[in-house]
């Protein structure tokens, strides 16, 4: 499975990309050089820097929405069911693309993910 440098990431104005891994010293993980307006470069840098936190948040969200009680609540409410399914499917597809691993279709969950299992 592909790995990435832990976040959070920050992009410096000179194009250097740094990892500020929790509990560790900052380390440079790359540099990017691109053209375009300063506004576009700043926007692109923010997207790249935020991608790690966004991916981790989406993984946590998928873990929560696959819990039986959340599945039942979503499926039991006609008002939110269709839109929720669309959002969850988009998140699942994006995570598959980002992580390179196949994820089960909702409402199934990854049987190897035991982070919310009771002990």
Jmol script that loads the backbone (N, CA, C; Angstrom):
load data "model"
ATOM      1  N   UNK A   1       0.840  -1.163   0.000  1.00  0.00           N
ATOM      2  CA  UNK A   1       0.000   0.000   0.000  1.00  0.00           C
ATOM      3  C   UNK A   1       0.899   1.244   0.000  1.00  0.00           C
ATOM      4  N   UNK A   2       0.571   2.242  -0.814  1.00  0.00           N
ATOM      5  CA  UNK A   2       1.373   3.465  -0.816  1.00  0.00           C
ATOM      6  C   UNK A   2       1.345   4.149   0.544  1.00  0.00           C
ATOM      7  N   UNK A   3       2.451   4.757   0.894  1.00  0.00           N
ATOM      8  CA  UNK A   3       2.579   5.480   2.154  1.00  0.00           C
ATOM      9  C   UNK A   3       2.812   6.949   1.826  1.00  0.00           C
ATOM     10  N   UNK A   4       2.612   7.788   2.785  1.00  0.00           N
ATOM     11  CA  UNK A   4       2.908   9.198   2.610  1.00  0.00           C
ATOM     12  C   UNK A   4       3.547   9.721   3.883  1.00  0.00           C
ATOM     13  N   UNK A   5       4.183  10.859   3.763  1.00  0.00           N
ATOM     14  CA  UNK A   5       4.811  11.500   4.915  1.00  0.00           C
ATOM     15  C   UNK A   5       3.718  12.018   5.828  1.00  0.00           C
ATOM     16  N   UNK A   6       3.782  11.708   7.116  1.00  0.00           N
ATOM     17  CA  UNK A   6       2.745  12.174   8.033  1.00  0.00           C
ATOM     18  C   UNK A   6       2.622  13.695   8.039  1.00  0.00           C
ATOM     19  N   UNK A   7       1.427  14.152   8.280  1.00  0.00           N
ATOM     20  CA  UNK A   7       1.141  15.589   8.349  1.00  0.00           C
ATOM     21  C   UNK A   7       1.126  16.049   9.782  1.00  0.00           C
ATOM     22  N   UNK A   8       0.753  17.257  10.013  1.00  0.00           N
ATOM     23  CA  UNK A   8       0.309  18.193   8.989  1.00  0.00           C
ATOM     24  C   UNK A   8       1.461  18.713   8.143  1.00  0.00           C
ATOM     25  N   UNK A   9       1.125  19.085   6.912  1.00  0.00           N
ATOM     26  CA  UNK A   9       2.086  19.656   5.980  1.00  0.00           C
ATOM     27  C   UNK A   9       1.879  21.153   5.901  1.00  0.00           C
ATOM     28  N   UNK A  10       2.944  21.855   5.603  1.00  0.00           N
ATOM     29  CA  UNK A  10       2.885  23.296   5.361  1.00  0.00           C
ATOM     30  C   UNK A  10       3.726  23.605   4.136  1.00  0.00           C
ATOM     31  N   UNK A  11       3.216  24.493   3.298  1.00  0.00           N
ATOM     32  CA  UNK A  11       3.949  24.943   2.123  1.00  0.00           C
ATOM     33  C   UNK A  11       4.496  26.329   2.425  1.00  0.00           C
ATOM     34  N   UNK A  12       5.784  26.494   2.265  1.00  0.00           N
ATOM     35  CA  UNK A  12       6.411  27.797   2.484  1.00  0.00           C
ATOM     36  C   UNK A  12       6.310  28.628   1.194  1.00  0.00           C
ATOM     37  N   UNK A  13       6.389  29.940   1.318  1.00  0.00           N
ATOM     38  CA  UNK A  13       6.256  30.800   0.133  1.00  0.00           C
ATOM     39  C   UNK A  13       7.265  30.499  -0.975  1.00  0.00           C
ATOM     40  N   UNK A  14       8.420  29.939  -0.633  1.00  0.00           N
ATOM     41  CA  UNK A  14       9.429  29.625  -1.646  1.00  0.00           C
ATOM     42  C   UNK A  14       9.183  28.279  -2.335  1.00  0.00           C
ATOM     43  N   UNK A  15       8.083  27.605  -2.004  1.00  0.00           N
ATOM     44  CA  UNK A  15       7.743  26.340  -2.651  1.00  0.00           C
ATOM     45  C   UNK A  15       8.179  25.108  -1.884  1.00  0.00           C
ATOM     46  N   UNK A  16       8.880  25.282  -0.771  1.00  0.00           N
ATOM     47  CA  UNK A  16       9.288  24.129   0.028  1.00  0.00           C
ATOM     48  C   UNK A  16       8.077  23.550   0.757  1.00  0.00           C
ATOM     49  N   UNK A  17       7.971  22.233   0.735  1.00  0.00           N
ATOM     50  CA  UNK A  17       6.906  21.527   1.431  1.00  0.00           C
ATOM     51  C   UNK A  17       7.514  20.861   2.657  1.00  0.00           C
ATOM     52  N   UNK A  18       6.928  21.150   3.831  1.00  0.00           N
ATOM     53  CA  UNK A  18       7.465  20.661   5.102  1.00  0.00           C
ATOM     54  C   UNK A  18       6.430  19.825   5.826  1.00  0.00           C
ATOM     55  N   UNK A  19       6.902  18.784   6.510  1.00  0.00           N
ATOM     56  CA  UNK A  19       6.063  17.968   7.381  1.00  0.00           C
ATOM     57  C   UNK A  19       6.299  18.407   8.813  1.00  0.00           C
ATOM     58  N   UNK A  20       5.200  18.690   9.508  1.00  0.00           N
ATOM     59  CA  UNK A  20       5.251  19.038  10.926  1.00  0.00           C
ATOM     60  C   UNK A  20       4.591  17.906  11.705  1.00  0.00           C
ATOM     61  N   UNK A  21       5.154  16.715  11.532  1.00  0.00           N
ATOM     62  CA  UNK A  21       4.606  15.524  12.171  1.00  0.00           C
ATOM     63  C   UNK A  21       4.516  15.715  13.676  1.00  0.00           C
ATOM     64  N   UNK A  22       3.376  15.346  14.192  1.00  0.00           N
ATOM     65  CA  UNK A  22       3.123  15.507  15.624  1.00  0.00           C
ATOM     66  C   UNK A  22       4.189  14.784  16.442  1.00  0.00           C
ATOM     67  N   UNK A  23       4.827  15.507  17.351  1.00  0.00           N
ATOM     68  CA  UNK A  23       5.835  14.916  18.216  1.00  0.00           C
ATOM     69  C   UNK A  23       7.206  14.782  17.592  1.00  0.00           C
ATOM     70  N   UNK A  24       7.412  15.357  16.398  1.00  0.00           N
ATOM     71  CA  UNK A  24       8.715  15.249  15.739  1.00  0.00           C
ATOM     72  C   UNK A  24       9.160  16.632  15.253  1.00  0.00           C
ATOM     73  N   UNK A  25      10.429  16.726  14.940  1.00  0.00           N
ATOM     74  CA  UNK A  25      10.938  17.966  14.387  1.00  0.00           C
ATOM     75  C   UNK A  25      10.433  18.139  12.961  1.00  0.00           C
ATOM     76  N   UNK A  26      10.199  19.383  12.522  1.00  0.00           N
ATOM     77  CA  UNK A  26       9.801  19.610  11.131  1.00  0.00           C
ATOM     78  C   UNK A  26      10.870  19.098  10.183  1.00  0.00           C
ATOM     79  N   UNK A  27      10.422  18.596   9.031  1.00  0.00           N
ATOM     80  CA  UNK A  27      11.373  18.129   8.025  1.00  0.00           C
ATOM     81  C   UNK A  27      10.859  18.486   6.640  1.00  0.00           C
ATOM     82  N   UNK A  28      11.796  18.889   5.793  1.00  0.00           N
ATOM     83  CA  UNK A  28      11.415  19.225   4.422  1.00  0.00           C
ATOM     84  C   UNK A  28      11.175  17.933   3.663  1.00  0.00           C
ATOM     85  N   UNK A  29      10.046  17.872   2.949  1.00  0.00           N
ATOM     86  CA  UNK A  29       9.715  16.651   2.207  1.00  0.00           C
ATOM     87  C   UNK A  29       9.667  16.880   0.705  1.00  0.00           C
ATOM     88  N   UNK A  30       9.851  18.116   0.281  1.00  0.00           N
ATOM     89  CA  UNK A  30       9.855  18.373  -1.152  1.00  0.00           C
ATOM     90  C   UNK A  30       9.855  19.856  -1.437  1.00  0.00           C
ATOM     91  N   UNK A  31       9.903  20.153  -2.719  1.00  0.00           N
ATOM     92  CA  UNK A  31       9.818  21.536  -3.180  1.00  0.00           C
ATOM     93  C   UNK A  31       9.045  21.524  -4.489  1.00  0.00           C
ATOM     94  N   UNK A  32       8.244  22.541  -4.670  1.00  0.00           N
ATOM     95  CA  UNK A  32       7.421  22.623  -5.862  1.00  0.00           C
ATOM     96  C   UNK A  32       7.688  23.962  -6.535  1.00  0.00           C
ATOM     97  N   UNK A  33       7.837  23.910  -7.836  1.00  0.00           N
ATOM     98  CA  UNK A  33       8.004  25.124  -8.615  1.00  0.00           C
ATOM     99  C   UNK A  33       6.911  25.133  -9.670  1.00  0.00           C
ATOM    100  N   UNK A  34       6.113  26.185  -9.699  1.00  0.00           N
ATOM    101  CA  UNK A  34       5.051  26.274 -10.691  1.00  0.00           C
ATOM    102  C   UNK A  34       4.847  27.711 -11.116  1.00  0.00           C
ATOM    103  N   UNK A  35       4.129  27.853 -12.204  1.00  0.00           N
ATOM    104  CA  UNK A  35       3.829  29.180 -12.713  1.00  0.00           C
ATOM    105  C   UNK A  35       2.404  29.534 -12.348  1.00  0.00           C
ATOM    106  N   UNK A  36       2.011  30.731 -12.691  1.00  0.00           N
ATOM    107  CA  UNK A  36       0.664  31.191 -12.397  1.00  0.00           C
ATOM    108  C   UNK A  36       0.709  32.369 -11.455  1.00  0.00           C
ATOM    109  N   UNK A  37      -0.445  32.929 -11.207  1.00  0.00           N
ATOM    110  CA  UNK A  37      -0.519  34.091 -10.324  1.00  0.00           C
ATOM    111  C   UNK A  37      -0.199  33.686  -8.894  1.00  0.00           C
ATOM    112  N   UNK A  38       0.165  34.680  -8.087  1.00  0.00           N
ATOM    113  CA  UNK A  38       0.457  34.412  -6.674  1.00  0.00           C
ATOM    114  C   UNK A  38      -0.764  33.822  -5.984  1.00  0.00           C
ATOM    115  N   UNK A  39      -1.935  34.281  -6.354  1.00  0.00           N
ATOM    116  CA  UNK A  39      -3.175  33.767  -5.764  1.00  0.00           C
ATOM    117  C   UNK A  39      -3.367  32.282  -6.089  1.00  0.00           C
ATOM    118  N   UNK A  40      -3.090  31.895  -7.359  1.00  0.00           N
ATOM    119  CA  UNK A  40      -3.196  30.482  -7.740  1.00  0.00           C
ATOM    120  C   UNK A  40      -2.152  29.637  -7.025  1.00  0.00           C
ATOM    121  N   UNK A  41      -0.934  30.125  -6.954  1.00  0.00           N
ATOM    122  CA  UNK A  41       0.119  29.364  -6.267  1.00  0.00           C
ATOM    123  C   UNK A  41      -0.240  29.166  -4.806  1.00  0.00           C
ATOM    124  N   UNK A  42      -0.752  30.204  -4.153  1.00  0.00           N
ATOM    125  CA  UNK A  42      -1.150  30.094  -2.751  1.00  0.00           C
ATOM    126  C   UNK A  42      -2.287  29.091  -2.593  1.00  0.00           C
ATOM    127  N   UNK A  43      -3.270  29.147  -3.484  1.00  0.00           N
ATOM    128  CA  UNK A  43      -4.387  28.198  -3.426  1.00  0.00           C
ATOM    129  C   UNK A  43      -3.925  26.767  -3.646  1.00  0.00           C
ATOM    130  N   UNK A  44      -3.048  26.550  -4.629  1.00  0.00           N
ATOM    131  CA  UNK A  44      -2.524  25.206  -4.884  1.00  0.00           C
ATOM    132  C   UNK A  44      -1.717  24.699  -3.686  1.00  0.00           C
ATOM    133  N   UNK A  45      -0.932  25.578  -3.094  1.00  0.00           N
ATOM    134  CA  UNK A  45      -0.135  25.186  -1.927  1.00  0.00           C
ATOM    135  C   UNK A  45      -1.030  24.779  -0.767  1.00  0.00           C
ATOM    136  N   UNK A  46      -2.121  25.501  -0.572  1.00  0.00           N
ATOM    137  CA  UNK A  46      -3.043  25.165   0.520  1.00  0.00           C
ATOM    138  C   UNK A  46      -3.711  23.808   0.281  1.00  0.00           C
ATOM    139  N   UNK A  47      -4.075  23.520  -0.954  1.00  0.00           N
ATOM    140  CA  UNK A  47      -4.689  22.223  -1.263  1.00  0.00           C
ATOM    141  C   UNK A  47      -3.701  21.093  -0.985  1.00  0.00           C
ATOM    142  N   UNK A  48      -2.470  21.254  -1.452  1.00  0.00           N
ATOM    143  CA  UNK A  48      -1.459  20.214  -1.243  1.00  0.00           C
ATOM    144  C   UNK A  48      -1.179  20.035   0.246  1.00  0.00           C
ATOM    145  N   UNK A  49      -0.981  21.141   0.954  1.00  0.00           N
ATOM    146  CA  UNK A  49      -0.657  21.060   2.381  1.00  0.00           C
ATOM    147  C   UNK A  49      -1.801  20.446   3.181  1.00  0.00           C
ATOM    148  N   UNK A  50      -3.032  20.719   2.800  1.00  0.00           N
ATOM    149  CA  UNK A  50      -4.185  20.202   3.536  1.00  0.00           C
ATOM    150  C   UNK A  50      -4.601  18.797   3.168  1.00  0.00           C
ATOM    151  N   UNK A  51      -3.995  18.233   2.132  1.00  0.00           N
ATOM    152  CA  UNK A  51      -4.446  16.928   1.638  1.00  0.00           C
ATOM    153  C   UNK A  51      -4.271  15.796   2.654  1.00  0.00           C
ATOM    154  N   UNK A  52      -3.225  15.827   3.439  1.00  0.00           N
ATOM    155  CA  UNK A  52      -3.010  14.765   4.427  1.00  0.00           C
ATOM    156  C   UNK A  52      -4.105  14.791   5.488  1.00  0.00           C
ATOM    157  N   UNK A  53      -4.343  15.981   6.048  1.00  0.00           N
ATOM    158  CA  UNK A  53      -5.386  16.092   7.075  1.00  0.00           C
ATOM    159  C   UNK A  53      -6.754  15.760   6.502  1.00  0.00           C
ATOM    160  N   UNK A  54      -7.016  16.184   5.283  1.00  0.00           N
ATOM    161  CA  UNK A  54      -8.295  15.894   4.643  1.00  0.00           C
ATOM    162  C   UNK A  54      -8.482  14.385   4.443  1.00  0.00           C
ATOM    163  N   UNK A  55      -7.456  13.715   3.962  1.00  0.00           N
ATOM    164  CA  UNK A  55      -7.541  12.264   3.758  1.00  0.00           C
ATOM    165  C   UNK A  55      -7.760  11.524   5.069  1.00  0.00           C
ATOM    166  N   UNK A  56      -7.026  11.919   6.103  1.00  0.00           N
ATOM    167  CA  UNK A  56      -7.183  11.265   7.403  1.00  0.00           C
ATOM    168  C   UNK A  56      -8.578  11.519   7.973  1.00  0.00           C
ATOM    169  N   UNK A  57      -9.086  12.718   7.791  1.00  0.00           N
ATOM    170  CA  UNK A  57     -10.441  13.025   8.261  1.00  0.00           C
ATOM    171  C   UNK A  57     -11.490  12.217   7.514  1.00  0.00           C
ATOM    172  N   UNK A  58     -11.306  12.048   6.205  1.00  0.00           N
ATOM    173  CA  UNK A  58     -12.253  11.249   5.418  1.00  0.00           C
ATOM    174  C   UNK A  58     -12.228   9.787   5.849  1.00  0.00           C
ATOM    175  N   UNK A  59     -11.045   9.269   6.163  1.00  0.00           N
ATOM    176  CA  UNK A  59     -10.964   7.893   6.647  1.00  0.00           C
ATOM    177  C   UNK A  59     -11.721   7.733   7.965  1.00  0.00           C
ATOM    178  N   UNK A  60     -11.571   8.693   8.865  1.00  0.00           N
ATOM    179  CA  UNK A  60     -12.293   8.654  10.135  1.00  0.00           C
ATOM    180  C   UNK A  60     -13.801   8.767   9.907  1.00  0.00           C
ATOM    181  N   UNK A  61     -14.207   9.638   8.997  1.00  0.00           N
ATOM    182  CA  UNK A  61     -15.618   9.798   8.675  1.00  0.00           C
ATOM    183  C   UNK A  61     -16.204   8.489   8.142  1.00  0.00           C
ATOM    184  N   UNK A  62     -15.473   7.814   7.249  1.00  0.00           N
ATOM    185  CA  UNK A  62     -15.956   6.539   6.706  1.00  0.00           C
ATOM    186  C   UNK A  62     -16.081   5.499   7.818  1.00  0.00           C
ATOM    187  N   UNK A  63     -15.159   5.522   8.752  1.00  0.00           N
ATOM    188  CA  UNK A  63     -15.234   4.597   9.882  1.00  0.00           C
ATOM    189  C   UNK A  63     -16.521   4.832  10.672  1.00  0.00           C
ATOM    190  N   UNK A  64     -16.851   6.086  10.922  1.00  0.00           N
ATOM    191  CA  UNK A  64     -18.050   6.423  11.692  1.00  0.00           C
ATOM    192  C   UNK A  64     -19.327   6.069  10.931  1.00  0.00           C
ATOM    193  N   UNK A  65     -19.407   6.460   9.653  1.00  0.00           N
ATOM    194  CA  UNK A  65     -20.670   6.246   8.926  1.00  0.00           C
ATOM    195  C   UNK A  65     -20.934   4.780   8.610  1.00  0.00           C
ATOM    196  N   UNK A  66     -19.966   3.915   8.848  1.00  0.00           N
ATOM    197  CA  UNK A  66     -20.173   2.481   8.632  1.00  0.00           C
ATOM    198  C   UNK A  66     -20.561   1.751   9.916  1.00  0.00           C
ATOM    199  N   UNK A  67     -20.686   2.462  11.002  1.00  0.00           N
ATOM    200  CA  UNK A  67     -21.117   1.846  12.252  1.00  0.00           C
ATOM    201  C   UNK A  67     -22.613   1.528  12.161  1.00  0.00           C
ATOM    202  N   UNK A  68     -23.039   0.388  12.692  1.00  0.00           N
ATOM    203  CA  UNK A  68     -24.430  -0.051  12.521  1.00  0.00           C
ATOM    204  C   UNK A  68     -25.476   0.985  12.910  1.00  0.00           C
ATOM    205  N   UNK A  69     -25.271   1.690  14.011  1.00  0.00           N
ATOM    206  CA  UNK A  69     -26.270   2.662  14.432  1.00  0.00           C
ATOM    207  C   UNK A  69     -26.348   3.866  13.499  1.00  0.00           C
ATOM    208  N   UNK A  70     -25.219   4.243  12.908  1.00  0.00           N
ATOM    209  CA  UNK A  70     -25.220   5.361  11.953  1.00  0.00           C
ATOM    210  C   UNK A  70     -25.850   4.909  10.637  1.00  0.00           C
ATOM    211  N   UNK A  71     -25.513   3.703  10.205  1.00  0.00           N
ATOM    212  CA  UNK A  71     -26.125   3.143   8.988  1.00  0.00           C
ATOM    213  C   UNK A  71     -27.642   3.127   9.139  1.00  0.00           C
ATOM    214  N   UNK A  72     -28.126   2.647  10.266  1.00  0.00           N
ATOM    215  CA  UNK A  72     -29.574   2.564  10.501  1.00  0.00           C
ATOM    216  C   UNK A  72     -30.203   3.960  10.484  1.00  0.00           C
ATOM    217  N   UNK A  73     -29.540   4.933  11.078  1.00  0.00           N
ATOM    218  CA  UNK A  73     -30.084   6.291  11.098  1.00  0.00           C
ATOM    219  C   UNK A  73     -30.157   6.874   9.694  1.00  0.00           C
ATOM    220  N   UNK A  74     -29.129   6.673   8.892  1.00  0.00           N
ATOM    221  CA  UNK A  74     -29.123   7.198   7.524  1.00  0.00           C
ATOM    222  C   UNK A  74     -30.176   6.493   6.680  1.00  0.00           C
ATOM    223  N   UNK A  75     -30.196   5.168   6.754  1.00  0.00           N
ATOM    224  CA  UNK A  75     -31.161   4.416   5.948  1.00  0.00           C
ATOM    225  C   UNK A  75     -32.596   4.651   6.402  1.00  0.00           C
ATOM    226  N   UNK A  76     -32.795   4.989   7.649  1.00  0.00           N
ATOM    227  CA  UNK A  76     -34.140   5.168   8.185  1.00  0.00           C
ATOM    228  C   UNK A  76     -34.728   6.547   7.993  1.00  0.00           C
ATOM    229  N   UNK A  77     -33.975   7.450   7.384  1.00  0.00           N
ATOM    230  CA  UNK A  77     -34.467   8.821   7.197  1.00  0.00           C
ATOM    231  C   UNK A  77     -34.474   9.156   5.710  1.00  0.00           C
ATOM    232  N   UNK A  78     -35.675   9.107   5.116  1.00  0.00           N
ATOM    233  CA  UNK A  78     -35.797   9.382   3.677  1.00  0.00           C
ATOM    234  C   UNK A  78     -35.252  10.756   3.296  1.00  0.00           C
ATOM    235  N   UNK A  79     -35.379  11.712   4.177  1.00  0.00           N
ATOM    236  CA  UNK A  79     -34.962  13.078   3.882  1.00  0.00           C
ATOM    237  C   UNK A  79     -33.464  13.183   3.605  1.00  0.00           C
ATOM    238  N   UNK A  80     -32.633  12.381   4.289  1.00  0.00           N
ATOM    239  CA  UNK A  80     -31.178  12.486   4.114  1.00  0.00           C
ATOM    240  C   UNK A  80     -30.547  11.274   3.438  1.00  0.00           C
ATOM    241  N   UNK A  81     -31.297  10.216   3.247  1.00  0.00           N
ATOM    242  CA  UNK A  81     -30.718   8.961   2.774  1.00  0.00           C
ATOM    243  C   UNK A  81     -30.032   9.081   1.410  1.00  0.00           C
ATOM    244  N   UNK A  82     -30.713   9.608   0.421  1.00  0.00           N
ATOM    245  CA  UNK A  82     -30.145   9.655  -0.935  1.00  0.00           C
ATOM    246  C   UNK A  82     -28.908  10.536  -0.992  1.00  0.00           C
ATOM    247  N   UNK A  83     -28.987  11.732  -0.417  1.00  0.00           N
ATOM    248  CA  UNK A  83     -27.844  12.650  -0.438  1.00  0.00           C
ATOM    249  C   UNK A  83     -26.678  12.075   0.366  1.00  0.00           C
ATOM    250  N   UNK A  84     -26.977  11.449   1.499  1.00  0.00           N
ATOM    251  CA  UNK A  84     -25.930  10.840   2.318  1.00  0.00           C
ATOM    252  C   UNK A  84     -25.217   9.741   1.550  1.00  0.00           C
ATOM    253  N   UNK A  85     -25.959   8.910   0.860  1.00  0.00           N
ATOM    254  CA  UNK A  85     -25.345   7.828   0.068  1.00  0.00           C
ATOM    255  C   UNK A  85     -24.417   8.392  -1.007  1.00  0.00           C
ATOM    256  N   UNK A  86     -24.835   9.487  -1.656  1.00  0.00           N
ATOM    257  CA  UNK A  86     -24.019  10.097  -2.687  1.00  0.00           C
ATOM    258  C   UNK A  86     -22.722  10.644  -2.086  1.00  0.00           C
ATOM    259  N   UNK A  87     -22.816  11.321  -0.956  1.00  0.00           N
ATOM    260  CA  UNK A  87     -21.636  11.884  -0.297  1.00  0.00           C
ATOM    261  C   UNK A  87     -20.692  10.771   0.158  1.00  0.00           C
ATOM    262  N   UNK A  88     -21.246   9.730   0.748  1.00  0.00           N
ATOM    263  CA  UNK A  88     -20.430   8.609   1.222  1.00  0.00           C
ATOM    264  C   UNK A  88     -19.740   7.914   0.054  1.00  0.00           C
ATOM    265  N   UNK A  89     -20.446   7.719  -1.044  1.00  0.00           N
ATOM    266  CA  UNK A  89     -19.849   7.074  -2.215  1.00  0.00           C
ATOM    267  C   UNK A  89     -18.729   7.934  -2.797  1.00  0.00           C
ATOM    268  N   UNK A  90     -18.930   9.239  -2.852  1.00  0.00           N
ATOM    269  CA  UNK A  90     -17.870  10.132  -3.336  1.00  0.00           C
ATOM    270  C   UNK A  90     -16.648  10.064  -2.426  1.00  0.00           C
ATOM    271  N   UNK A  91     -16.867  10.039  -1.116  1.00  0.00           N
ATOM    272  CA  UNK A  91     -15.754   9.943  -0.167  1.00  0.00           C
ATOM    273  C   UNK A  91     -15.019   8.615  -0.337  1.00  0.00           C
ATOM    274  N   UNK A  92     -15.776   7.535  -0.492  1.00  0.00           N
ATOM    275  CA  UNK A  92     -15.162   6.209  -0.663  1.00  0.00           C
ATOM    276  C   UNK A  92     -14.316   6.164  -1.936  1.00  0.00           C
ATOM    277  N   UNK A  93     -14.855   6.673  -3.023  1.00  0.00           N
ATOM    278  CA  UNK A  93     -14.133   6.684  -4.296  1.00  0.00           C
ATOM    279  C   UNK A  93     -12.862   7.526  -4.201  1.00  0.00           C
ATOM    280  N   UNK A  94     -12.961   8.668  -3.562  1.00  0.00           N
ATOM    281  CA  UNK A  94     -11.792   9.540  -3.394  1.00  0.00           C
ATOM    282  C   UNK A  94     -10.731   8.851  -2.541  1.00  0.00           C
ATOM    283  N   UNK A  95     -11.136   8.219  -1.452  1.00  0.00           N
ATOM    284  CA  UNK A  95     -10.177   7.515  -0.603  1.00  0.00           C
ATOM    285  C   UNK A  95      -9.512   6.363  -1.340  1.00  0.00           C
ATOM    286  N   UNK A  96     -10.260   5.662  -2.164  1.00  0.00           N
ATOM    287  CA  UNK A  96      -9.646   4.589  -2.958  1.00  0.00           C
ATOM    288  C   UNK A  96      -8.558   5.157  -3.870  1.00  0.00           C
ATOM    289  N   UNK A  97      -8.856   6.293  -4.475  1.00  0.00           N
ATOM    290  CA  UNK A  97      -7.886   6.919  -5.367  1.00  0.00           C
ATOM    291  C   UNK A  97      -6.656   7.390  -4.605  1.00  0.00           C
ATOM    292  N   UNK A  98      -6.873   7.989  -3.446  1.00  0.00           N
ATOM    293  CA  UNK A  98      -5.772   8.543  -2.647  1.00  0.00           C
ATOM    294  C   UNK A  98      -4.929   7.446  -2.006  1.00  0.00           C
ATOM    295  N   UNK A  99      -5.572   6.419  -1.467  1.00  0.00           N
ATOM    296  CA  UNK A  99      -4.842   5.389  -0.723  1.00  0.00           C
ATOM    297  C   UNK A  99      -4.368   4.230  -1.588  1.00  0.00           C
ATOM    298  N   UNK A 100      -4.996   4.047  -2.739  1.00  0.00           N
ATOM    299  CA  UNK A 100      -4.628   2.930  -3.601  1.00  0.00           C
ATOM    300  C   UNK A 100      -5.167   1.593  -3.126  1.00  0.00           C
ATOM    301  N   UNK A 101      -6.116   1.598  -2.204  1.00  0.00           N
ATOM    302  CA  UNK A 101      -6.688   0.330  -1.734  1.00  0.00           C
ATOM    303  C   UNK A 101      -8.184   0.297  -2.004  1.00  0.00           C
ATOM    304  N   UNK A 102      -8.692  -0.888  -2.179  1.00  0.00           N
ATOM    305  CA  UNK A 102     -10.115  -1.095  -2.446  1.00  0.00           C
ATOM    306  C   UNK A 102     -10.874  -1.050  -1.132  1.00  0.00           C
ATOM    307  N   UNK A 103     -11.924  -0.245  -1.085  1.00  0.00           N
ATOM    308  CA  UNK A 103     -12.752  -0.135   0.106  1.00  0.00           C
ATOM    309  C   UNK A 103     -14.126  -0.739  -0.176  1.00  0.00           C
ATOM    310  N   UNK A 104     -14.733  -1.355   0.829  1.00  0.00           N
ATOM    311  CA  UNK A 104     -16.052  -1.945   0.610  1.00  0.00           C
ATOM    312  C   UNK A 104     -17.104  -0.883   0.363  1.00  0.00           C
ATOM    313  N   UNK A 105     -18.108  -1.237  -0.427  1.00  0.00           N
ATOM    314  CA  UNK A 105     -19.205  -0.301  -0.666  1.00  0.00           C
ATOM    315  C   UNK A 105     -20.011  -0.135   0.613  1.00  0.00           C
ATOM    316  N   UNK A 106     -20.478   1.082   0.832  1.00  0.00           N
ATOM    317  CA  UNK A 106     -21.282   1.383   2.001  1.00  0.00           C
ATOM    318  C   UNK A 106     -22.608   0.656   1.879  1.00  0.00           C
ATOM    319  N   UNK A 107     -23.139   0.061   2.932  1.00  0.00           N
ATOM    320  CA  UNK A 107     -22.813   0.255   4.337  1.00  0.00           C
ATOM    321  C   UNK A 107     -21.818  -0.752   4.902  1.00  0.00           C
ATOM    322  N   UNK A 108     -21.199  -1.570   4.037  1.00  0.00           N
ATOM    323  CA  UNK A 108     -20.196  -2.504   4.554  1.00  0.00           C
ATOM    324  C   UNK A 108     -18.989  -1.721   5.030  1.00  0.00           C
ATOM    325  N   UNK A 109     -18.252  -2.309   5.943  1.00  0.00           N
ATOM    326  CA  UNK A 109     -17.041  -1.656   6.433  1.00  0.00           C
ATOM    327  C   UNK A 109     -15.872  -2.611   6.288  1.00  0.00           C
ATOM    328  N   UNK A 110     -14.689  -2.053   6.380  1.00  0.00           N
ATOM    329  CA  UNK A 110     -13.465  -2.826   6.275  1.00  0.00           C
ATOM    330  C   UNK A 110     -13.375  -3.757   7.481  1.00  0.00           C
ATOM    331  N   UNK A 111     -13.437  -5.070   7.281  1.00  0.00           N
ATOM    332  CA  UNK A 111     -13.414  -5.988   8.423  1.00  0.00           C
ATOM    333  C   UNK A 111     -12.096  -5.975   9.188  1.00  0.00           C
ATOM    334  N   UNK A 112     -11.048  -5.430   8.599  1.00  0.00           N
ATOM    335  CA  UNK A 112      -9.748  -5.380   9.266  1.00  0.00           C
ATOM    336  C   UNK A 112      -9.587  -4.126  10.128  1.00  0.00           C
ATOM    337  N   UNK A 113     -10.509  -3.174   9.989  1.00  0.00           N
ATOM    338  CA  UNK A 113     -10.429  -1.936  10.747  1.00  0.00           C
ATOM    339  C   UNK A 113     -11.169  -2.120  12.059  1.00  0.00           C
ATOM    340  N   UNK A 114     -10.422  -2.247  13.133  1.00  0.00           N
ATOM    341  CA  UNK A 114     -11.020  -2.525  14.450  1.00  0.00           C
ATOM    342  C   UNK A 114     -10.909  -1.334  15.391  1.00  0.00           C
ATOM    343  N   UNK A 115     -10.681  -0.139  14.843  1.00  0.00           N
ATOM    344  CA  UNK A 115     -10.465   1.025  15.704  1.00  0.00           C
ATOM    345  C   UNK A 115     -11.641   1.333  16.615  1.00  0.00           C
ATOM    346  N   UNK A 116     -12.856   1.010  16.223  1.00  0.00           N
ATOM    347  CA  UNK A 116     -14.002   1.323  17.066  1.00  0.00           C
ATOM    348  C   UNK A 116     -14.615   0.069  17.710  1.00  0.00           C
ATOM    349  N   UNK A 117     -13.909  -1.030  17.641  1.00  0.00           N
ATOM    350  CA  UNK A 117     -14.403  -2.251  18.273  1.00  0.00           C
ATOM    351  C   UNK A 117     -14.389  -2.084  19.776  1.00  0.00           C
ATOM    352  N   UNK A 118     -15.393  -2.644  20.429  1.00  0.00           N
ATOM    353  CA  UNK A 118     -15.422  -2.602  21.895  1.00  0.00           C
ATOM    354  C   UNK A 118     -14.496  -3.666  22.435  1.00  0.00           C
ATOM    355  N   UNK A 119     -13.939  -3.377  23.584  1.00  0.00           N
ATOM    356  CA  UNK A 119     -12.999  -4.350  24.173  1.00  0.00           C
ATOM    357  C   UNK A 119     -13.632  -5.032  25.364  1.00  0.00           C
TER     358      UNK A 119
END
end "model"
wireframe off; spacefill off
backbone 0.3
color backbone group
